[in-house]
Amino acid sequence: MGGEEGGIAGMILVSIEREVPIYTYAEFAFVQDMAVVEGYRRQGVGQKLIEFAARWAREKHGLTQLRLMVANQNPEARGAFEKAGFRATYQEMVLPLTEQEG
């Protein structure tokens, strides 16, 4: 997404993923990555990127769900995604398989 001065304000990368066959949806759109340049944050750029991705998924691919993952340690991003209408559905858990020093 371009800024007013013609520079890059942000980007979003969305893929179409296949769902595990036991679930309701056969496919869904998944936000792999999204970033907004620091000088453009809190100006609605992220919301426009999400709107674009949702419209792309719905109108071009007939999908009914857009998903993403956001770190618990990133409350600013979580708040922005909630503002866009995302809601928490799962809690991802990780089991480290290597010993941590310290």
C-alpha positions in Angstrom: 0.0 0.0 0.0 1.5 3.3 -1.0 1.7 6.4 1.1 0.6 10.0 0.2 4.2 10.8 -0.9 4.3 7.8 -3.2 6.3 5.7 -0.7 5.3 2.4 0.8 3.1 2.7 3.8 2.4 -1.0 4.5 2.1 -4.5 3.1 0.0 -7.6 3.7 0.7 -11.2 2.5 -2.4 -13.4 2.4 -2.5 -17.0 1.3 -5.4 -19.5 0.8 -5.0 -22.5 3.1 -6.8 -25.8 3.1 -8.6 -26.7 6.3 -8.4 -30.1 8.1 -11.3 -32.1 6.6 -13.2 -32.4 9.9 -13.9 -28.7 10.2 -16.7 -26.6 8.6 -14.6 -24.7 6.1 -12.7 -26.4 3.2 -10.4 -23.4 2.7 -9.8 -20.1 4.4 -7.6 -17.0 3.8 -4.7 -16.6 6.1 -2.7 -13.4 6.8 0.9 -14.7 6.7 2.4 -11.3 7.4 1.5 -7.7 7.7 3.5 -4.6 8.4 2.9 -0.8 8.5 5.8 1.6 8.2 6.3 3.3 11.6 5.5 6.8 10.3 2.1 5.6 9.0 0.9 3.7 12.0 -2.3 4.8 13.8 -3.6 6.3 10.5 -5.8 3.5 9.3 -3.3 1.9 7.0 -3.5 -1.5 8.8 -7.3 -1.4 8.7 -7.3 -0.7 5.0 -4.9 -3.6 4.4 -7.2 -5.9 6.3 -10.3 -4.6 4.4 -8.4 -5.2 1.1 -7.5 -8.7 2.1 -11.0 -9.6 3.3 -12.5 -8.2 0.1 -9.9 -10.2 -2.0 -10.7 -13.4 -0.2 -14.5 -13.0 -0.4 -14.9 -11.5 -3.9 -12.1 -13.2 -5.8 -12.1 -16.6 -4.1 -15.5 -17.0 -2.5 -14.0 -17.5 1.0 -15.9 -16.7 4.1 -13.1 -16.6 6.7 -9.9 -14.6 7.1 -7.5 -15.8 9.9 -4.3 -14.7 11.4 -2.0 -15.3 14.3 -0.8 -12.6 16.6 1.6 -12.9 19.6 0.3 -12.5 23.1 3.3 -10.2 23.7 2.0 -7.7 21.0 -1.0 -6.0 22.6 -0.9 -3.1 20.1 -1.4 -5.5 17.1 -4.0 -7.5 19.0 -6.0 -4.3 19.6 -5.7 -3.3 15.9 -6.9 -6.7 14.7 -9.8 -6.7 17.3 -10.8 -3.2 16.0 -10.9 -4.7 12.5 -13.4 -7.4 13.7 -11.1 -10.3 14.5 -11.9 -12.4 17.5 -9.9 -15.0 19.4 -10.8 -18.6 18.6 -7.9 -20.7 19.7 -4.9 -20.4 22.1 -1.8 -21.7 20.4 0.5 -23.5 22.8 4.2 -24.3 22.2 6.3 -27.0 23.9 10.0 -26.0 23.5 12.0 -29.1 22.5 15.4 -27.7 23.4 16.8 -26.7 26.8 17.0 -23.0 27.4 20.2 -21.7 29.0 19.8 -19.2 31.8 
